[in-house]
Amino acid sequence: MSTRNSSIVSTLPRTVWQQGALSSGADQVVTECAVALVYNGISHVVMMATPVDLEDFALGFSLSEGILRSSNQLLDFKAVATQDGIELSLSISAESFSLLKKRRRNLVGRTGCGLCGAESLAQAITEPHKVTSQVAIPHSSVQQAILALEDTQNLQKVTGAAHAAAWCDGEGNIVLLREDVGRHNALDKLLGAYYRAGYSVPGISKPGSSDEGFLLVTSRASYEMVAKAASANIGILVAFSGPTSLAIDLANSCDLTLIGFARPGRHVVYTRPERLTSE
């Protein structure tokens, strides 16, 4: 099946109440379905996701979760539609699979807390990756990206129910964007797409590199969003909503610049402000 052209929007009936009057019609509704990631024939996790850009999702999830250390360790990929959802079958290197089996845990999904299925506190709150990126951008670039994002969110325009993750260059131009019903999924899709498009994902394709750019997400800045950004050595994460206390703690620990409440004309820097410069 095509992971780019799947049915991601459905037209469904609805009734609207407005100022005491009822009207009938139809809405464009984003698709959400169960997506299982299966490594070398062993089911690892089931996510609720939008069935588009699934190869990007599979690669990005595998890299950000540390299952793969390089895209070269993904040997083959196949998406198969079933009665219950979509199965993403990944063939990975023997080394990666051996490590996965050692730390494998039974996850139900990560669209909520992001830690479901962890068997202990030590397993849930892991040691953060240190960010070594030397990126520095002006505050105006953050604002440029905030203003540009709405026009690039095609799925959100139609359904009003999709998160986005965007990679922006040093001037605030949106280079690449992915959407999904889940904020974590959107970020994983973006990381996978960025690598597959031939860009250098800092810390994954070229460890220690300092690619000029930053990450923009249409969600709160949770612990896991910070952890995923840090795993790719991304120096700056900008979120539309506020951060959690744990996200701020993690950003401080791993030297990531965390920005929240990104709005036209205003954004709030919580950690490592030295990466933001004046004009």
C-alpha positions in Angstrom: 0.0 0.0 0.0 1.1 3.6 -0.5 2.0 5.3 2.8 1.7 8.7 1.1 -1.7 8.3 -0.6 -3.7 6.5 2.1 -7.1 7.8 2.9 -6.2 10.4 5.6 -9.4 12.5 5.5 -13.0 11.2 5.7 -16.2 13.1 4.8 -18.7 12.4 7.6 -22.2 13.9 8.5 -22.6 16.4 11.3 -25.1 18.7 12.9 -24.2 22.2 13.9 -26.0 24.2 16.6 -25.4 27.9 16.3 -27.3 30.6 18.2 -30.3 28.4 18.6 -30.5 27.1 15.0 -29.6 23.6 13.8 -28.1 22.9 10.4 -27.0 19.6 8.8 -24.0 19.0 6.5 -20.7 17.2 6.3 -17.2 17.7 7.8 -13.8 16.7 6.7 -12.4 14.5 9.5 -8.8 13.4 10.0 -8.2 9.6 9.9 -6.9 7.9 13.0 -6.1 4.2 13.1 -3.9 1.6 14.9 -0.4 1.4 13.5 1.8 -1.5 14.7 5.6 -1.4 14.3 7.0 -4.9 13.9 10.7 -5.5 13.9 12.0 -8.7 12.3 8.6 -10.3 12.8 8.3 -9.3 16.5 5.6 -6.7 17.4 7.0 -3.9 19.5 4.5 -1.2 19.8 1.0 -0.1 18.6 0.3 3.6 18.1 -2.7 5.5 17.1 -1.7 7.6 14.1 -2.7 9.2 10.8 -1.9 6.7 8.0 0.3 8.9 5.9 4.1 9.2 5.6 4.4 5.9 7.5 7.9 5.1 6.2 9.1 8.4 7.6 7.3 7.5 10.9 8.9 4.1 11.1 12.4 5.4 10.5 12.0 8.5 12.8 10.5 6.5 15.6 13.3 3.8 15.3 16.0 6.5 15.4 14.5 8.7 18.2 13.8 5.7 20.4 17.4 4.4 19.9 16.3 1.2 18.2 18.4 2.1 15.2 21.6 4.2 15.4 21.7 4.8 11.6 19.2 4.5 8.8 21.6 2.0 7.2 20.4 -0.5 9.9 16.9 -0.4 8.4 17.2 -3.1 5.7 13.7 -3.3 4.4 10.2 -1.7 5.0 6.7 -2.8 4.1 3.3 -1.4 5.1 0.4 -3.8 5.1 -3.2 -2.9 5.7 -5.2 -5.3 7.9 -8.7 -5.4 9.2 -7.6 -3.9 12.5 -5.2 -1.3 11.2 -1.8 -1.0 9.5 1.2 -3.2 10.2 4.6 -1.6 9.5 7.1 -4.5 9.0 10.7 -3.4 9.5 13.7 -5.6 8.8 16.6 -4.4 10.8 20.2 -5.4 11.3 21.1 -8.3 13.6 23.0 -6.0 15.9 20.0 -3.6 16.3 17.6 -6.5 16.8 19.7 -8.1 19.4 19.9 -4.8 21.4 16.1 -4.3 21.0 15.4 -7.7 22.4 17.5 -6.9 25.5 15.6 -3.8 26.4 12.2 -4.6 24.9 9.1 -3.6 26.9 5.4 -4.0 26.3 4.1 -0.6 25.2 0.4 0.2 24.6 1.0 3.7 23.0 2.7 7.0 23.5 0.1 9.6 22.3 -0.8 10.4 25.9 1.9 10.4 28.6 4.6 8.9 26.4 5.8 6.5 29.1 3.0 3.9 29.1 4.4 0.4 29.6 7.5 1.3 31.4 8.2 -1.1 34.2 10.1 1.1 36.6 10.8 4.8 37.3 14.4 4.3 36.2 13.2 2.9 32.9 10.7 5.7 32.4 13.0 8.6 33.2 16.2 7.9 31.3 19.5 9.6 31.1 19.2 12.5 28.6 21.4 12.9 25.5 23.7 15.9 25.8 23.2 18.4 23.0 26.4 19.6 21.4 24.9 21.7 18.6 26.4 25.2 18.3 23.4 26.6 16.4 22.6 30.3 17.0 19.7 32.1 15.5 18.0 35.5 15.9 14.7 35.8 17.7 13.3 37.1 14.4 13.8 33.7 12.8 11.6 32.1 15.4 8.9 34.7 14.7 9.3 34.1 10.9 8.6 30.4 11.3 5.6 31.0 13.6 4.0 33.2 11.0 4.8 30.9 8.2 3.6 27.6 9.8 -0.2 28.0 9.4 0.0 28.2 5.6 2.0 25.0 5.4 -0.4 22.8 7.6 -2.6 21.4 4.8 -4.1 18.6 6.9 -4.9 21.0 9.8 -6.5 23.4 7.4 -9.0 20.8 6.2 -9.7 19.0 9.5 -8.6 21.2 12.4 -7.4 18.1 14.3 -3.7 17.6 13.3 -0.4 18.4 15.0 2.6 19.5 13.0 6.4 19.3 13.4 8.6 21.5 11.2 12.3 21.8 10.6 13.2 25.5 10.0 16.4 26.9 8.6 18.4 29.6 10.4 16.3 32.3 8.8 13.0 30.8 9.9 12.0 29.3 6.6 10.1 26.0 6.9 12.2 23.4 5.1 10.2 20.3 5.9 6.9 19.6 7.7 4.9 16.5 8.7 1.5 16.2 10.3 -0.3 13.6 12.4 -3.1 13.4 15.0 -0.3 12.7 17.6 2.3 15.3 18.4 5.0 12.6 19.0 4.1 10.9 15.8 4.4 14.2 13.8 7.9 14.7 15.3 9.0 11.1 14.5 7.7 11.5 10.9 9.6 14.7 10.6 12.9 13.2 11.8 12.4 10.2 9.4 11.6 12.4 6.5 14.5 14.8 7.2 17.0 11.9 7.0 15.4 10.2 4.0 15.3 13.5 2.1 19.1 13.6 2.3 19.5 16.3 4.9 21.9 15.8 7.8 20.0 15.1 11.0 22.4 16.4 13.7 23.5 13.6 16.0 22.0 10.8 13.9 23.6 11.0 10.5 26.6 13.1 11.6 27.1 13.0 15.4 28.2 16.3 16.8 27.3 18.3 13.8 25.7 21.7 14.2 23.3 22.1 11.3 21.8 25.6 11.3 18.2 25.3 12.1 15.6 24.6 14.7 12.5 22.5 15.4 9.0 23.9 15.7 6.0 21.9 17.0 2.3 22.7 17.4 2.0 21.2 20.9 3.1 21.6 24.4 6.8 20.9 25.2 6.6 17.6 27.0 9.4 15.5 28.4 9.3 13.2 25.5 9.4 15.9 22.9 12.5 17.3 24.5 14.0 13.8 24.7 13.4 13.1 21.0 14.9 16.5 20.0 17.9 15.9 22.2 18.4 12.4 20.7 19.0 14.0 17.3 21.3 16.7 18.8 18.8 19.4 17.8 19.8 22.6 19.7 16.5 24.5 19.7 13.0 23.3 20.2 10.1 25.8 19.8 6.6 24.8 21.0 3.3 26.5 20.5 2.1 25.7 24.0 3.8 25.7 27.4 6.4 23.3 28.7 6.1 20.9 31.6 8.4 21.1 34.6 10.1 17.8 33.7 10.6 19.1 30.1 12.4 22.1 31.5 14.5 20.0 33.8 15.5 17.7 30.9 16.3 20.6 28.6 18.6 22.1 31.2 20.3 18.7 31.8 20.9 18.1 28.2 21.8 21.7 27.2 18.8 22.2 24.8 17.3 25.6 24.2 13.6 25.3 25.0 11.1 27.9 23.8 7.3 27.8 24.6 4.2 29.8 24.1 5.3 30.6 20.5 2.9 33.3 19.3 3.2 36.1 16.7 5.1 38.9 18.4 6.0 36.9 21.5 7.8 33.7 22.6 9.2 32.6 26.0 12.7 31.2 26.4 13.0 28.7 29.3 16.5 27.3 28.9 19.9 28.1 27.3 19.0 31.6 26.0 22.5 32.0 24.6 21.5 30.3 21.4 19.1 33.2 20.6 20.6 36.4 19.3 19.4 39.9 18.6 19.2 41.2 15.0 
